[in-house]
Amino acid sequence: MTFDASSPSTLNPSISSSASARRRKHVLQRTLKTSIGCTGIGLHTGVRVSMKLHPAEADTGIVFRRVDLIGGGAEIPADWSRVTDSRMCTVIADENGVSIATVEHLMSTFAGLEIDNAIVEINGPEVPAMDGSAAPFAFLVECAGAVEQGAVRRAMRIIKPYSYKSNGRVVTLGPWKGGLRVDFTIDFRAAAIGLQSCSFVVDRECFKAEISRARTFGLLSDVTALREAGLARGGNLDNAIVVDGNRILNEEGLRHAHEFVHHKALDALGDLYLTGYPIIGHFVGRCSSHADTARLMRQVLADTSGWEMVDLYEDDLATAAWGSESKVVAFA
């Protein structure tokens, strides 16, 4: 799946603009083919919830619907304007304060599997944690199937660099030749985590193989403080990796050696999709958090001179890094 890197004639100067325009085929928006659901416990609230994913009309975007509330429930678009908290997860809310927490893993799945439009019905305040990764959500989406819609898929193309830095944490978003590249580096004192980096050009195959299975993680030493702050009440060894110094407390260990940093890339992908569109750009996170990404994206969205909306075209695949042949750019 690819995008319009420039005007049609620029991609191949030997072809006239009119001929190229006739030849080119737009990428279409996608939604789920059928509804599908799951049940689980919220990582931070500890509340058991049921969630159903439904198809939605073109140009709907991703919309969360709280169906446990009197009056049929509140609808909350998955949009940066709705973000109300980003301390340990991303929380969105409507104008009355009705909220949905920990949306990032599900949003990462929609981004990675290229689902533009869906209604997420949920009967509680938090998306279920499942196993702490996006893999169960990816399984749901693939079981439901996807269908193209009669509307063009558009993307936000970044045309100038943005950055946010604080206390050694850095997030940047700048131009990239094609698709979305996500680089992340973490550096923890806990020896079981340590220094890790990854770099991906994201497409469906990359998401499924390299990103979706990475679980959320935390330090045993932080558990008490988090729970006193009203967080991690549903966290356990079934839905998070727990680290104590040089030890992984989960009996099964890690899914792969760099699972920690891959999960940070997963979180970033989900947060970035709150733009409502795929991004053509290069995101870099260095020891950063949800809150840092939120501060960066407020800066980006406030400055409309640094990005533009473009249609996506199938025939850009040969010149783009976003498509079925995309690979991991670097891995350490």
Buried (B, 14 or more C-beta within 10 A) or exposed (E): BBBBBEEBBEBEEEBEEEEBEEEBEBBBBBBBEEEBEBEBBBBBBBBEBBBBBBBBEBEBBBBBBBBBEEEEBBEBBBBBEBBEBBBBBBBBBBEEEBBBBBBBBBBBBBBBBBBBBBBBBBBBBBBBBBBBBBBBBBBBBBEBEBEEBEBBBBBBBBEEEBEBBEEEBBBBBBBBEBBBBBBBBBEBEBEBBEEBBBBBBBBBBBBBEBBBBBBBBBBEEBBEEBBEEEBBBBBBEBBBBBBEEEEBEBEEEBBEEBBBBBBBBBBBBBBBBBBBBBBBBBBBBBBBBBBBBBBBBBBBBEEEEBBEEBEBBBBBBEBBBBBEEBEEBEBE
